[in-house]
Amino acid sequence: MKFQIPDIMAWFKKTKEIKAEKKVKIPEGLWVKCDSCKEIIYKKEIEKNLQVCPKCNYHFRISASERIKLIADEGSFVEMDADLSTTDPLDFKDTIPYKDRLEENKKKTGLKEAAIYGNATINQRPVVLAIMDFSFMGGSMGSVVGEKISRAAERALEDKIPLIVVSSSGGARMQEGMFSLMQMAKVSAAISKLKESGILYITILADPTFGGVTASFAMLGDIIIAEPKSLIGFAGPRVIEQTIKQQLPENFQRAEFLLEHGMIDIVVERKELKNTIYKLIEHFMPQPLNEG
């Protein structure tokens, strides 16, 4: 009797084929890792929850257009000075020329600058709404950003309606040097006129808000709101620790820490933001000044 010797190599090949068939391909972009709790979450679940982590309530960064949909009445936002664009006053170059960096960010974001502003309504109450977008060069404050926030304040003063500014920025834009730093004083001066005229100014601090933005218009609001767990400060914690030679408290510069120490007025979840702003307007400006 003859015994047939099995083809061992064919057997291994067949096993590998069976294992390969069991692998499931997961399309890219379906899952998101939370920056706070590090959990892997289904992307559509986060989108349904207004870009908020359902596990730990971390508020993801959102674009200016998403922020408009969140705060303003549908179709009410009318952008102003959309064509304002930055020049290169210092002919600045780091790893690439500043002009090229601007073009890259314009293509990446679809924006011309890191801030947009215009007229809108919130539950039918007219407001001027200005929003910074961190995706455009880290929301850095250059000449055009300062000019837009200043014009937003001037528009609110002219129409006698509240000004709402959403900040999300790494600070002054180094590529514009002193021209960027000048915006701190210019915007602060424009906002001071609102206070003199009794016009409500509400600031909303999103993650992150730092540098010259924090040191000027972001912290000058009559009411200062922050989203949960937002990082807010002037310098980064590492710089502060190196300067004062001390370890900082846990959750230092988080919105909740700042609320506890009196730096901001209220922490508001994204889903409650629109109604909270409306209630504040109704309380502090129950009757529009141009109708009084």
C-alpha positions in Angstrom: 0.0 0.0 0.0 1.3 3.4 -1.0 0.9 6.4 1.3 0.4 9.8 -0.3 2.6 12.4 1.3 0.6 15.6 1.8 1.9 18.8 0.2 2.9 20.6 3.4 3.6 24.0 1.6 0.2 23.9 0.0 -1.4 23.3 3.4 0.3 26.4 4.9 -0.6 28.5 1.9 -4.3 27.5 2.3 -4.2 28.4 6.1 -2.8 31.8 5.3 -5.6 32.3 2.7 -8.3 31.4 5.3 -6.8 33.9 7.8 -6.6 36.6 5.2 -10.3 36.1 4.4 -11.2 36.7 8.0 -9.5 40.2 8.1 -12.0 43.0 8.0 -11.0 46.2 6.3 -12.0 49.3 8.2 -12.3 52.4 6.1 -10.1 55.3 7.1 -11.7 58.3 8.8 -14.5 56.3 10.6 -12.9 56.5 14.1 -11.4 59.4 16.1 -9.1 59.4 19.1 -10.2 61.8 21.8 -7.4 64.3 22.7 -8.5 64.2 26.4 -9.6 60.7 27.4 -7.7 58.9 24.5 -10.7 56.7 23.7 -11.4 55.6 20.2 -14.8 56.9 19.2 -17.0 56.4 16.1 -16.7 59.7 14.1 -20.4 60.0 13.3 -21.2 59.7 17.0 -19.0 62.7 17.7 -20.6 64.7 14.8 -24.1 64.0 16.2 -22.9 65.3 19.5 -21.8 68.7 18.1 -18.1 67.6 18.0 -18.1 66.8 21.7 -16.6 63.5 23.1 -19.5 61.4 24.5 -17.1 59.7 26.9 -15.4 62.6 28.7 -17.2 65.7 27.3 -14.1 67.1 25.6 -15.0 69.8 23.1 -13.1 69.2 19.8 -11.9 72.2 17.9 -14.4 73.2 15.2 -14.2 75.5 12.2 -15.5 79.1 11.9 -18.3 77.9 9.6 -19.3 75.2 12.1 -19.3 77.8 14.9 -21.6 80.0 12.9 -24.1 77.2 12.5 -23.9 76.5 16.2 -24.5 80.1 17.4 -26.4 82.1 14.7 -29.9 81.6 13.4 -29.9 79.6 10.2 -29.1 81.7 7.2 -28.8 84.9 9.2 -25.0 85.4 9.1 -23.8 88.0 6.5 -20.0 88.2 6.3 -18.4 91.6 6.2 -15.0 92.6 4.7 -14.5 89.1 3.3 -11.9 90.3 0.8 -9.4 91.7 3.4 -6.2 89.8 3.1 -2.7 90.0 4.7 0.3 91.4 3.0 3.9 90.6 4.0 5.2 93.9 5.6 8.5 92.4 6.8 9.2 90.1 3.8 9.4 87.4 6.4 10.8 83.9 5.8 11.2 81.0 8.2 11.2 77.5 6.7 9.2 78.9 3.8 8.3 82.5 2.8 5.4 84.0 4.7 3.5 84.6 1.4 3.8 80.9 0.6 2.6 79.9 4.1 -0.5 82.1 3.7 -1.3 80.5 0.4 -1.0 77.1 1.9 -3.4 77.9 4.7 -5.9 79.5 2.3 -6.0 76.3 0.2 -6.1 74.1 3.3 -8.9 76.0 5.1 -10.9 77.7 2.3 -10.5 80.9 4.4 -8.6 84.1 3.6 -7.6 84.8 7.2 -7.9 83.4 10.7 -11.0 85.5 11.5 -14.3 86.3 10.0 -17.0 88.6 11.1 -20.5 89.9 10.1 -24.0 90.6 11.1 -26.2 87.8 12.4 -29.2 87.1 14.7 -29.4 84.8 17.7 -33.0 83.8 18.4 -34.0 86.8 16.3 -31.9 89.3 18.3 -29.4 91.1 16.0 -25.7 90.9 16.9 -22.3 91.3 15.4 -20.5 88.0 15.4 -16.7 87.6 15.0 -15.1 84.1 15.0 -11.4 83.0 15.0 -10.5 79.8 13.3 -7.5 77.9 14.8 -7.0 75.9 11.6 -5.6 79.0 9.8 -2.1 79.4 11.1 -3.1 78.5 14.6 -5.6 81.3 14.7 -2.7 83.7 15.1 -3.5 87.4 15.3 -2.0 89.3 12.4 -2.9 92.8 11.0 -6.1 91.5 9.2 -7.4 89.6 12.2 -6.9 92.8 14.4 -8.6 94.9 11.7 -11.6 92.6 11.4 -12.2 92.4 15.2 -11.8 96.2 15.4 -14.3 96.7 12.5 -16.7 94.2 14.2 -16.6 96.4 17.3 -17.2 99.5 15.2 -20.1 97.8 13.5 -21.6 96.9 16.8 -21.2 100.5 18.0 -22.8 101.9 14.9 -25.8 99.5 15.0 -26.0 99.6 18.8 -26.2 95.9 19.0 -24.2 93.3 21.1 -20.7 92.1 19.9 -20.0 88.4 20.3 -16.3 87.3 19.7 -15.2 83.6 19.7 -11.5 83.3 20.3 -9.3 80.4 19.4 -5.7 81.4 18.9 -2.0 80.7 19.7 -1.4 84.4 20.0 0.3 87.1 18.0 1.6 86.2 14.5 5.4 86.3 14.6 5.6 86.7 10.8 4.2 90.2 11.2 6.3 91.2 14.2 5.3 94.6 15.7 2.5 95.0 13.3 0.8 92.0 15.0 1.5 93.3 18.5 -0.1 96.7 17.6 -3.4 94.9 17.1 -3.7 94.3 20.8 -3.9 98.1 21.5 -6.0 98.8 18.4 -8.7 96.2 19.2 -8.8 97.1 22.9 -9.4 100.8 22.0 -12.2 99.9 19.7 -13.8 97.7 22.4 -13.5 100.4 25.1 -15.9 102.5 23.0 -18.5 99.8 23.3 -18.2 99.9 27.1 -18.6 103.7 27.1 -21.8 103.4 25.1 -23.3 100.6 27.2 -23.2 98.0 24.4 -22.8 94.4 25.5 -19.6 92.6 24.6 -19.5 88.8 25.2 -16.3 86.8 24.6 -16.3 83.0 24.2 -12.9 81.3 24.8 -12.5 78.1 22.8 -9.6 75.6 23.0 -6.9 77.0 22.9 -6.8 80.8 23.6 -3.3 82.1 24.3 -0.8 84.9 23.9 -1.7 88.4 22.7 -5.3 87.4 22.1 -5.8 86.5 25.8 -3.8 89.6 26.8 -6.3 91.9 24.9 -9.8 91.5 23.5 -10.4 87.9 24.6 -10.4 88.9 28.3 -12.1 92.3 28.0 -15.7 91.0 27.7 -18.5 92.1 29.9 -19.2 88.4 30.2 -16.4 85.9 29.6 -17.6 82.4 28.6 -15.4 79.3 28.1 -16.1 75.9 26.6 -15.4 72.9 29.0 -11.7 71.9 29.4 -10.5 74.7 27.1 -6.8 75.7 27.5 -6.6 79.4 28.2 -3.6 81.5 29.2 -0.9 83.8 28.1 2.3 81.7 28.1 2.4 77.9 28.0 2.8 75.9 31.3 6.3 74.8 30.5 7.5 78.4 30.1 5.8 79.4 33.3 7.3 76.5 35.2 10.8 77.3 33.9 10.3 81.0 34.9 8.9 80.6 38.4 10.8 77.3 39.2 7.7 75.7 40.6 5.4 72.9 39.5 2.0 74.1 38.4 -1.3 72.8 39.9 -3.2 70.1 38.1 -5.4 71.3 35.3 -3.7 74.7 35.4 -5.0 76.9 32.6 -8.1 74.7 32.0 -11.4 76.5 31.8 -12.6 75.0 35.1 -9.5 76.1 36.9 -9.9 79.6 35.6 -13.5 79.7 36.7 -12.6 78.6 40.2 -10.0 81.3 40.5 -12.3 84.1 39.1 -10.6 84.6 35.7 -13.8 83.8 33.7 -17.5 84.1 34.4 -19.0 80.8 33.2 -18.2 77.5 31.6 -20.9 76.5 29.0 -21.3 73.3 27.1 -21.5 73.7 23.3 -25.1 72.5 23.1 -26.2 75.3 25.6 -24.1 78.0 24.1 -26.6 79.7 21.8 -29.4 79.9 24.4 -26.9 81.1 27.1 -25.8 84.0 24.9 -29.4 84.8 24.1 -30.4 84.9 27.8 -27.4 87.1 28.6 -28.4 89.5 25.8 -32.0 89.6 27.1 -30.8 90.2 30.6 -28.2 92.9 30.0 -29.8 94.5 26.9 -33.5 93.7 27.2 -34.3 96.5 24.8 -32.1 97.3 21.7 -30.5 100.7 22.1 -31.5 101.7 18.6 -35.2 101.2 19.6 -34.9 102.9 23.0 
